[in-house]
Amino acid sequence: MTIMFSLFAAASLAAATSLAAADPVRIGAIYCDSGELAPLDLPSLAGARTAVALGNQSGGIGGRKMELIHVPTGSSAESAAASVRTILKKYPDVAGFVGLSDSGMALAAGREARRAEKVFITSGATSPLLPKQVGAGFFLACFGDNVQAAAAAEWLLQSKGARRAALLYDPRRIYTRLLQRYFRAAFEQGGGQITDRVAIHPDKALQLPQGLADNDAVFLAVETASDAMTVMAKLRAAGFRGPVVGGDGYDNPSAWRGKALARDVFFTTHAFPAAGPGAAGPAALSAFRVAFRGGVPGAFSGLGYDATRLLIAALRSVEGKLTARLQDGPALAGVTGRIVYAAGSRVPAKPVAIYDAARPDRPLLQLTPAAVPAP
């Protein structure tokens, strides 16, 4: 008995030692930790780290621990692509990638990942064109710009009674070009009129249209909350006093809190915590909040968490290739909404939150727009 027990104990110890020594399952995390996009990406990175920490507590993947690999990344497409290459060079067996909140950067990084036949799930880059542009294996964990633009148009038309709107946008960015295009289509489809469509540079003098003050609203498509405030100051100085609406690039509560320029500014962003069928329940939401390290979690931290959980769930499955596991896998009950890919789509249908920038810590409402422009 003693010999048998010793042999069993030795075998158990050897197995445990082997498991502990096994290489971790590595997940690449491409997020900007410097530059203008860091206010969106750093919370997302903290969310991704939370998903890995909780995933390791629940057994990892096949008994192997997970490791999130992040390298310093600036706010440019070149930096994002270089970060993918850096991770692939050091860890060619990386299981897949998550990350980014900007569509131009996700396009560059996604293409680098796909050259190595690695999956890439963007947590917050919202161009619905990305899956087709990058190719199979690229997924969005967030809604598309056509959905958030439609939500903004529907809310303006129905809640604010807006019928005439001027449209200002920064033409240098994929995100802002798409957002203004989808907003125009949705607003006009809903019975509204776009009186002017003006390309701007936030840091340069604005050539504002005559009669701007006669509009019911302005839709301002710029990249960040900082850009929005720069343009807001010029709009107010030019005499426009109506509501200004933008997209999820505005979602930086600390930038708006206590600022006079936040008055009558509204923006669409990702629902957190998401309400409705299939979203994470109170227990799952509580577990995320307790484990989160990085201040108070919000929409972008929730997106990083959900995107990484989605990849972890697919890696834990053993049926078929990883891309097929994501495409055909069961729905994920996310803290930012239900994530499932239907009928070959790689963009999930998720609710949109509307925020008042003057009160950026609590949404006015969450909605799913009735009509959405085609990508």
N, C-alpha and C positions, 0 to 999 in steps of 0.2 A: 504493500500500500504506500509506504513511504517513498519507494523508488518511483512507483507510478505517479504519485503526486508531484514529486520533484521533476519528473519528465514533463508532466502536464504544465507545471508552473514555468519551466524553462521554455517550453514551446509557446506559452502565452506571452511570456516576456519577449521572446524573439519576435513574435507577431506584432506586439505593441511597438517594439523598437523599430521594426521594419516600417510600420505605418507612420510612426513619427518621423522616420527618415525619408519617407516618400516625398518626391518633389511636389510642391503645392500646385494646385490648378490656378494658373495666372490669368487675370483679366486686365486688359489694357484700359486705362481711363484717360481720355483725351479731354482735358479741361484747361481753360485759360486761368492761370494764377497771377497774371499781370496784364495791364492794359485795360481798355474800356469795357471789355466783356467779363472781366473778373467778378464784378458784382453779381452776375448771373451764374457764372460757372463755379465759383468757389462754394456756394451753397449746394449746387448739384454734386460736386465732388464729395462734400461731406455726406450727402445722401447716399452716394454710391458706397462710401466706406461703411456706412451704417448697415447697408444691405449685406455686405461681405461679413461684417462682424456678427450679425444675427445668423447669417447662413452658416458660419463656422460653429456657432453655438449649437446649431441643430444638426451637426454631423458633417458639414462640408459637402463634398461631392464624392460619393463612393468611398467615404471614409478619409478622403484627402482634404486637407485644409485648402482654403482659397487665399490668394494674395492679390491685392489690387495694385497694379503697377501704374504709377503716374510720374511723368517727367515734366520739368518746367516748360510751360507753353505760353507764348505771347498771343496777343489778340490779332492774329493774321492767319490767312490760309496757308502761307508758307510755313509758319511755325507749327501749325496743327499737323500738316503733312509730315514735317520733319520729326515730330514727336512719334508718329506712327512708325516711321522708319527706324527710329532709335530703339523703340521697344521691340520691334521685329528682329532687329540685328542682335540684341542681347538675349531675347527670349523667342526664338523662332517657333516654339511650341505654344505660344500664348493662345488661350482658348477662343478669344474674341475680344471685341472692343465695345465700349460704351462712351458716350460723351457729347459735348458741345451744345451750344445754344444759338449758334449762328449758321445760317444755311450755306453761305459761301465757304466757311471753314469746314463744315461737315461734308460738303461736296469734295473738297480737296483731300481731307483725311479719309473719307469713305473710299475714295478711289485707290488710295495707297493700301488700305486694308484689303480691298477686293483683289488687288494684284497678287497679294499673298493668299488669296482664297480664304480670308478670315471674315467672319460675321461682324457687322458694325450696327449697333443700335444707338441712334441719336436720342438723347433724352429731351432736348429742347430746340433743335433746329426744325423749323416749322414749314419749310417748303414742301408741298405735297408732290413736287416733281422729282424730289431726290431719289426715291426708290428706282424710278425709271432711268434717271441720269447716271446713277452709280451702278445699278445692276442687281442681280439676285444676291441675297445675303445682306442687303441694307434695309433696315426697318426704322420707322419712327415709333417712339413711345409716347409721343405727344400728338395733339390735333394738328391739322394743316392750316396754313394761312387763309385758305379759302373759307374755313369754318369760323375762325375768329373774326375775319373781316365781315362775314355774313351776320355774325352775332352783333357786332358793333352797329351795322346798318339797321338791323331789325330793332335793336334797342333805341337807337336815335329816332327812327320813324315812329315807333309805338309809344315809347316812354317820354320822349322829349318833344314829340310832335314836329320834328324837323322835316322840312320839305326841300329846302335849298341848302346846299353845302359846298364849300370850297375845299379842294383837295390839294394839300401840299406834301411833297415827298422828296426824299434824298435819292437821286437816281444812281448813286454809286454802289448801292447794296442790293443783292438779290432779294433779301428779306423785304426791304422797303418798296422795291419795284413791284414785287408780287402782291404785297399787302394793299397798296393803293389800287392796283388793277382789280383785285377781287372785291374791294370795298365799292369801287365805282359800279361794277356789275351788279352787286347785291342791292345797293342803294337805288339804282335806277330800276331794277326789277321790282323793287318794293314800292315804286311810285315817286321816288325822290328825284331831284334834279341836281347834277353836279354843275355848278355855275362856272367854276374855273379849276384848272388842273395845272399846278405850277411846280416845276422842278426847283429845288433849293439846295443850298449848302448851309448847314446850321451855323457855321462860323463866319459866313460872309453876309454882306448886306442883302436883304430880301427885296426882290422886286414883286411887291404885293399887288394883286389886282385891284382896280378901282371898284368901289362898291362892295369891298370885303365885309364891311359892317352890316350890310343888308342880308347877309347869309344867316341862316338859323344855326349853323354849326360849321366847324372846320375839322376835317379829318387830317391829322398830321402823322405821316408815316416816316419816323426817324428811328435810328438804331437803339438809342439808350435814353434813360431818364435825363441825363445831363444834356444831351442834344435837344430833348423836348423842352427843357427849361430855357435853354438858350433861345430857341425860336419863340417860346411863349412870351418872353420878355419883349420881343420885337412885335409880336401880334398885339399885345396889350398896348404897347406904345403907339401902334398904328390905329388904335381905336376899336379893335374888335373885342367885344365883351361877352360873347356867347360861349357855349361849351366847345371845348377842344377834345377830340377823342383820338386815341392811338392804340397800338398793339402791345404785346407782352414784353417788348423791349423796354417799356416804361416801368416794369415791375421791379422796383428797387425802393422799398418802403422808407429806408433811412434817408434817401435822397429827397423825398417829398415831405417827410414829416416836419410840420411846423413852418413850411415855406408858404409865403403869400402867393407865389406863382402856382401853387397847387389848386387854387380855387377854380372851380368849373372846369377841371381837367379830369377826364375819365379814360380808363384803359381796359382792354380785354387781356385776360391772362388765363393760366391753367387753374382749374378748380382744385383747391386744397383747403380743408379736406373735401373731397368730392362727395356729392350727394347723388342718390339715384341707384337703380338696380345694378348690381355687380361691383360696386365700389367696395373698398375695404371697410369692414365694420369697426365698431368702437374698440374691440380688443386689439385688433391688428394696428389700428391707428395709435393706440396707447403704447404698444410695444415699440413702434417707430419713434414716437416722441421721447420715450424714456431712454432709448439707446442712442438717440441722435446727439452728436457732439459738434457744436458749431453755432450756438445761439438758439434762437427760436426758429424752428423749421417753417418754411413757406412753400410756395408753389414750385420753385426750382429745386429746392432740396428734395421735395417729394418726387419730382421727375427723375432726378438722379437715382433715388432709391428704387423707384418702380422699374426703370430701364435695367438696372443691375439685377433686380429680382427676376425680371423676365429672362435675362440671359442665364441666370443660375438655374431657374426652373427647366429651361431647355437642356442645359448641360447635365442635369440630374436624370433626364429621360435617356433611355437607351434605344429608342425606336427611330431608325432612319438617320439621315444626315441632319446636322444641326440646323441648317436653313429650313428644312422641312418640319423639324420639331417646333420651330418658332412659327412658321406659316400655318401649320395645322394643329398646333397645340391647344390645350384648354385655355379658357379665359383666365387672365390674372386679375384678381381683385386688388386694384391699385389704390393708393392713397390719393392719386390724382384722377381716378376713374377706372372703369373696366377697360382692359386692354385685350383685344382679340382681333385677329386679322381675318376678315370675311371675304369670300369670293375672289381670292387672289390678291386682294389689296394688302399693302404693307404700311398702311396708315390707319390707326384705330379711330373709331368714332367715340369722341369724348366730350363732356360738357365744357362750356366756356364760362369763366367768371368775369363779371363786370365790377370794376373798382372805381371808387371816387378817390383821386390822388390825395385829396385833403384828409381822408381817413383811410390810409393805405393798409391797415391791419385787419380789415374785415370787409368781405365783398358785399356789394349791394344785392347781388343775386347771382345765380348760376342758370344758364339756359343752353338749350340745344336749338340752334336756328332752324326754322321751318324749311328754308330754301337755301341751298349752298351752291355757288358757282362751280362749274367743272374745273378741275385742276388745269 
